[in-house]
Amino acid sequence: MTKMQFKAESKRLLEMMINSIYTHHEVFLRELISNASDAIDKIYYKALTDDSLNFDKDSYYIKVTPDKDSRTLTIMDTGIGMTKEELENNLGTIAKSGSLAFKSENEAKDGYEIIGQFGVGFYAAFMVADNVTVISKAVGSEEAYKWESEGADGYTIEPVEKDSVGTEIILKIKENTEDEKYDEYLDEYRLKLIIKKYSDFIRYPIKMDITSSRPKEGSDNEFEDYTEEQVINSMVPIWRKNKNELSQEDYENFYAEKRYGFDKPIKHIHTSVDGAVRYNAILFIPEKAPFDYYSKEFEKGLELYSSGVLIMEKCVDLLPDYFGFVKGLVDSEDLSLNISREMLQHDRQLKIIAKNINKKIKSELQSLLKNDREKYENFFESFGRQLKYGVYSDFGTNKDVLQDLLLFYSSKEKKLVTLDEYVSRMPEDQKYIYYASGDSIERIDKMPQTELVAEKGYEILYFTDEIDEFAIKMLMNYKEKEFKSVSSGDLGIEAEENQEDQVSEQPENKELFDYMKEILAGKVKDVRISKRLKSHPVCLSTDGEVTIEMEKILSMMPGNENVKADKVLEINVNHDVFKSLQDAFINDKDKVALYTNLLYNQALLIEGLPINDPVEFTNDICKMMV
């Protein structure tokens, strides 16, 4: 037995393989199982052209066996095996892939794909093992060989006895350290979890001898351990099955098994694409938002598989933020992976897949909105805010994608409506899409600012989410109709020649309003006669783009730079309050100040804004009472 050195470079290269390439130590098992699957695939390929080989898929499998006493983990396969030369070439040369060479010589047939490409996955074993032994017997060979290595110092190859064709990889698991608990790779339950996580859809059975307990025969109180061989993996991915074979229950069970959520999905999307990039996908639209969905802790992303092997648990690039609620997975054979199979070498394929998925999700949501309104409204209750954030973010780049998915409460319909439904009902003389903002539907119902718009018979959309106005400002218009707040200075409703115009032309009233404006200097931009109020005495409106609701929201944000709306105090000249103001202006200027401050604070309360000086406000009320 001669000690041989690795052909590819040196200790530094192997150390890089072990310590730098892989993010998680547990992926060593994914790599070794993938290699075992490749070995069985190679027999299948060979059987296509070699009549002496009778490939019976049922007789091929992979077996994982932990042994805590000897501290070994064995991965055995019934694949094609390796000759002495292949052991030396494939395992003695770091980064030489036997699978890649085989794949180059034999194009994929009958839907089978060789997984390995880079020839480095095997060396992931050294992340968890002090010693790695490979015993292999190649198909058609009478001899078997043992390859053994403790790492960068080199390896040995010697003949051994082995009855059957195939390969056994025996890892001598490292002792625990302060930072790493290597014992977990000898634990049956932990190994099952790793296999289910990464290799659940390897097409061949992955077997383990599982220890369980059962009552002793003739006794209800005593138990005995027994061992049975179990197949750990599912083998056939649900996404590769024909949709006609699957029921709604099958999809719901898969959703639960993958722990995508504790709810039932509102809708599933099962798609298979065979174009510039081939992929299969199963996507789910959840019914309920996770508890942390609108927090920094939430991570979006779809599971990404390559030929049935999990590559990434959360591939964020497959989903835009506004569809971040979607759960599911994508499996593609066409991805260009980096050497560790944990990252993509370039994202051209991923961009194509993401673009298609984005279109598919939107199409399915539109279909749900059209054909099952109740379900869509349930979905919108959970995730509508995220769609609105999508309209607002990225400077409105995605507004055209999302605008037809939005819903708002309607003053006329007393339910959620789309923008299209609103516009389709607009009278010919209506110039704008009107909206009112507030903390709740009940509060908006009582807003004085809605009176004139409602009297004209125009529908009003109620904005109760803090993001609503910001999203609409970014949207700007819908089907050439601009959005207009009912608190806007100009409502676009033509004023008739009426008492308000006549009153405003009287010089003494101009002096009154100028005096009130002087009293409220720094608090309001102007004091003017209201053309919107009918029964209420006073309200606040705004000039400019920043509304009062936007001011309230911005004031709660860090670094808001004290953004304020340009407020206007509007007075209803048909109300008795105005007559009191006129009398006070003629007879008692101090009373004008009292009335003005009371009206201003009243308008603040109506808007849900804090009063600057509550003590002064209560004193003013007392003065009125006295």
Secondary structure as GFF3:
##gff-version 3
##sequence-region A 1 626
A	DSSP	beta_strand	3	4	.	.	.	ID=ss1
A	DSSP	alpha_helix	11	19	.	.	.	ID=ss2
A	DSSP	alpha_helix	27	49	.	.	.	ID=ss3
A	DSSP	three_ten_helix	57	59	.	.	.	ID=ss4
A	DSSP	beta_strand	62	67	.	.	.	ID=ss5
A	DSSP	beta_strand	72	77	.	.	.	ID=ss6
A	DSSP	alpha_helix	84	86	.	.	.	ID=ss7
A	DSSP	pi_helix	87	91	.	.	.	ID=ss8
A	DSSP	alpha_helix	98	105	.	.	.	ID=ss9
A	DSSP	three_ten_helix	121	127	.	.	.	ID=ss10
A	DSSP	beta_strand	129	137	.	.	.	ID=ss11
A	DSSP	beta_strand	144	149	.	.	.	ID=ss12
A	DSSP	beta_strand	155	160	.	.	.	ID=ss13
A	DSSP	beta_strand	166	173	.	.	.	ID=ss14
A	DSSP	three_ten_helix	182	186	.	.	.	ID=ss15
A	DSSP	alpha_helix	188	199	.	.	.	ID=ss16
A	DSSP	beta_strand	206	215	.	.	.	ID=ss17
A	DSSP	beta_strand	223	231	.	.	.	ID=ss18
A	DSSP	three_ten_helix	238	240	.	.	.	ID=ss19
A	DSSP	three_ten_helix	243	245	.	.	.	ID=ss20
A	DSSP	alpha_helix	248	257	.	.	.	ID=ss21
A	DSSP	beta_strand	267	274	.	.	.	ID=ss22
A	DSSP	beta_strand	278	285	.	.	.	ID=ss23
A	DSSP	beta_strand	302	306	.	.	.	ID=ss24
A	DSSP	beta_strand	309	315	.	.	.	ID=ss25
A	DSSP	three_ten_helix	316	318	.	.	.	ID=ss26
A	DSSP	three_ten_helix	321	323	.	.	.	ID=ss27
A	DSSP	beta_strand	327	331	.	.	.	ID=ss28
A	DSSP	alpha_helix	348	371	.	.	.	ID=ss29
A	DSSP	alpha_helix	373	392	.	.	.	ID=ss30
A	DSSP	three_ten_helix	393	396	.	.	.	ID=ss31
A	DSSP	alpha_helix	399	402	.	.	.	ID=ss32
A	DSSP	three_ten_helix	403	405	.	.	.	ID=ss33
A	DSSP	beta_strand	408	410	.	.	.	ID=ss34
A	DSSP	beta_strand	416	417	.	.	.	ID=ss35
A	DSSP	alpha_helix	419	424	.	.	.	ID=ss36
A	DSSP	beta_strand	433	437	.	.	.	ID=ss37
A	DSSP	alpha_helix	441	445	.	.	.	ID=ss38
A	DSSP	three_ten_helix	448	450	.	.	.	ID=ss39
A	DSSP	alpha_helix	451	455	.	.	.	ID=ss40
A	DSSP	beta_strand	460	463	.	.	.	ID=ss41
A	DSSP	alpha_helix	468	475	.	.	.	ID=ss42
A	DSSP	beta_strand	477	478	.	.	.	ID=ss43
A	DSSP	beta_strand	481	485	.	.	.	ID=ss44
A	DSSP	alpha_helix	499	504	.	.	.	ID=ss45
A	DSSP	alpha_helix	507	519	.	.	.	ID=ss46
A	DSSP	beta_strand	526	529	.	.	.	ID=ss47
A	DSSP	beta_strand	538	543	.	.	.	ID=ss48
A	DSSP	alpha_helix	548	555	.	.	.	ID=ss49
A	DSSP	beta_strand	566	571	.	.	.	ID=ss50
A	DSSP	alpha_helix	576	587	.	.	.	ID=ss51
A	DSSP	alpha_helix	589	607	.	.	.	ID=ss52
A	DSSP	alpha_helix	614	625	.	.	.	ID=ss53
###
